[in-house]
């Protein structure tokens, strides 16, 4: 993921080019003196002084510590002000709303969890809007610019939020975006490892969704694209799916298929740890179907796979080894290249959707050569 894209003077004014270059240098490399900036960017000292002044006036850079003197006045460093802009990510969990404020380094600077049970009605949307507003008022200072608010949650919930006409007005003057859990997970993974290889994010929840990371960036999704949750796993006498077909990935591997009736997902894994045979059989069948779906994908795409969603936190090293062996068993010929494709759980578990939603706003801001200097 290429953050801080610097436009060439042909595409942007020379002023913006110089300011973006200085901001990018300080963002990537840390504090530097005027002389160090001039030497590293091959700019004249007056040009650096002029543009640093403009960036400092806008709060983008701030004076740092002084360095030891080699004679004369101690040279002062300048640092990138990562707290000048804040992105707000909001996660709609089953029994709470999680708000996270993230600075331009991707650091969570404030977080709040508010108990609100999900409901499929307008009052729930309005209450979430008030929770967000209260969080912004109490946690973000007037000196900080809010890049926007990005909301993430289950598909049925976010569709209800999209359709709510008054929510954007309630959150004004801040812009509201809505993202999905897969895209949020992709952002957290890319932020941790910008050079990660091509990867499929497989989000397993009440339904199964996916996002493909190619060339260090998530591919844009669309409701019109085929959904991975409706990949056919069982062609003959498969379980009925809500789409009207049978044997879909969703019907065999969503988290609804693991617990017994009246049992929670944590409860299922708690009983599984005790060695109960029926729970173990269901778990092995579940892993087998996930392996079949991953093998189908990897037969046409050379990608690693990251499993996210509520189930991911319960999958241990043994489960992943079983899954990897089952995936390889679906391929008629196992090569070293095939075996090298990694299947793992997401690095970030707790409130990753709030973090990832906010990181999407931060990444877009840093890629705009005009905005970073305004």
Secondary structure as the mmCIF struct_conf table of DSSP 4:
data_model
#
loop_
_struct_conf.conf_type_id
_struct_conf.id
_struct_conf.beg_label_comp_id
_struct_conf.beg_label_asym_id
_struct_conf.beg_label_seq_id
_struct_conf.end_label_comp_id
_struct_conf.end_label_asym_id
_struct_conf.end_label_seq_id
BEND BEND1 UNK A 4 UNK A 4
HELX_LH_PP_P HELX_LH_PP_P1 UNK A 5 UNK A 8
TURN_TY1_P TURN_TY1_P1 UNK A 9 UNK A 11
BEND BEND2 UNK A 12 UNK A 12
HELX_RH_AL_P HELX_RH_AL_P1 UNK A 14 UNK A 29
STRN STRN1 UNK A 32 UNK A 33
HELX_RH_AL_P HELX_RH_AL_P2 UNK A 34 UNK A 41
TURN_TY1_P TURN_TY1_P2 UNK A 42 UNK A 42
HELX_RH_AL_P HELX_RH_AL_P3 UNK A 45 UNK A 57
TURN_TY1_P TURN_TY1_P3 UNK A 58 UNK A 59
BEND BEND3 UNK A 60 UNK A 60
STRN STRN2 UNK A 61 UNK A 66
HELX_LH_PP_P HELX_LH_PP_P2 UNK A 67 UNK A 69
BEND BEND4 UNK A 70 UNK A 73
HELX_LH_PP_P HELX_LH_PP_P3 UNK A 74 UNK A 75
STRN STRN3 UNK A 76 UNK A 80
HELX_RH_3T_P HELX_RH_3T_P1 UNK A 82 UNK A 84
STRN STRN4 UNK A 85 UNK A 92
BEND BEND5 UNK A 94 UNK A 95
STRN STRN5 UNK A 96 UNK A 102
TURN_TY1_P TURN_TY1_P4 UNK A 104 UNK A 105
BEND BEND6 UNK A 106 UNK A 106
STRN STRN6 UNK A 108 UNK A 115
BEND BEND7 UNK A 120 UNK A 121
HELX_RH_AL_P HELX_RH_AL_P4 UNK A 122 UNK A 139
BEND BEND8 UNK A 140 UNK A 140
TURN_TY1_P TURN_TY1_P5 UNK A 142 UNK A 143
BEND BEND9 UNK A 144 UNK A 144
STRN STRN7 UNK A 145 UNK A 153
HELX_RH_AL_P HELX_RH_AL_P5 UNK A 155 UNK A 163
TURN_TY1_P TURN_TY1_P6 UNK A 165 UNK A 166
HELX_RH_AL_P HELX_RH_AL_P6 UNK A 167 UNK A 171
TURN_TY1_P TURN_TY1_P7 UNK A 172 UNK A 173
BEND BEND10 UNK A 174 UNK A 174
STRN STRN8 UNK A 176 UNK A 179
HELX_RH_AL_P HELX_RH_AL_P7 UNK A 181 UNK A 192
TURN_TY1_P TURN_TY1_P8 UNK A 194 UNK A 195
HELX_LH_PP_P HELX_LH_PP_P4 UNK A 196 UNK A 197
BEND BEND11 UNK A 198 UNK A 198
STRN STRN9 UNK A 199 UNK A 204
BEND BEND12 UNK A 205 UNK A 207
STRN STRN10 UNK A 208 UNK A 214
TURN_TY1_P TURN_TY1_P9 UNK A 215 UNK A 216
STRN STRN11 UNK A 217 UNK A 218
HELX_LH_PP_P HELX_LH_PP_P5 UNK A 219 UNK A 221
TURN_TY1_P TURN_TY1_P10 UNK A 223 UNK A 224
BEND BEND13 UNK A 225 UNK A 225
HELX_LH_PP_P HELX_LH_PP_P6 UNK A 226 UNK A 227
HELX_RH_3T_P HELX_RH_3T_P2 UNK A 228 UNK A 230
STRN STRN12 UNK A 232 UNK A 232
BEND BEND14 UNK A 233 UNK A 233
BEND BEND15 UNK A 236 UNK A 237
HELX_LH_PP_P HELX_LH_PP_P7 UNK A 238 UNK A 239
STRN STRN13 UNK A 240 UNK A 240
TURN_TY1_P TURN_TY1_P11 UNK A 242 UNK A 243
BEND BEND16 UNK A 244 UNK A 244
STRN STRN14 UNK A 246 UNK A 246
BEND BEND17 UNK A 247 UNK A 247
STRN STRN15 UNK A 248 UNK A 248
HELX_RH_AL_P HELX_RH_AL_P8 UNK A 249 UNK A 253
BEND BEND18 UNK A 254 UNK A 254
HELX_RH_3T_P HELX_RH_3T_P3 UNK A 255 UNK A 257
TURN_TY1_P TURN_TY1_P12 UNK A 258 UNK A 258
BEND BEND19 UNK A 259 UNK A 259
HELX_LH_PP_P HELX_LH_PP_P8 UNK A 260 UNK A 260
TURN_TY1_P TURN_TY1_P13 UNK A 261 UNK A 262
HELX_RH_AL_P HELX_RH_AL_P9 UNK A 265 UNK A 273
TURN_TY1_P TURN_TY1_P14 UNK A 274 UNK A 275
HELX_RH_AL_P HELX_RH_AL_P10 UNK A 277 UNK A 298
TURN_TY1_P TURN_TY1_P15 UNK A 299 UNK A 300
STRN STRN16 UNK A 304 UNK A 308
BEND BEND20 UNK A 309 UNK A 309
TURN_TY1_P TURN_TY1_P16 UNK A 310 UNK A 311
HELX_RH_3T_P HELX_RH_3T_P4 UNK A 312 UNK A 314
HELX_RH_AL_P HELX_RH_AL_P11 UNK A 317 UNK A 329
TURN_TY1_P TURN_TY1_P17 UNK A 330 UNK A 330
BEND BEND21 UNK A 331 UNK A 333
HELX_RH_AL_P HELX_RH_AL_P12 UNK A 336 UNK A 339
TURN_TY1_P TURN_TY1_P18 UNK A 340 UNK A 340
STRN STRN17 UNK A 343 UNK A 345
BEND BEND22 UNK A 347 UNK A 347
TURN_TY1_P TURN_TY1_P19 UNK A 350 UNK A 351
HELX_RH_AL_P HELX_RH_AL_P13 UNK A 352 UNK A 366
TURN_TY1_P TURN_TY1_P20 UNK A 367 UNK A 367
TURN_TY1_P TURN_TY1_P21 UNK A 369 UNK A 370
HELX_RH_3T_P HELX_RH_3T_P5 UNK A 371 UNK A 373
#
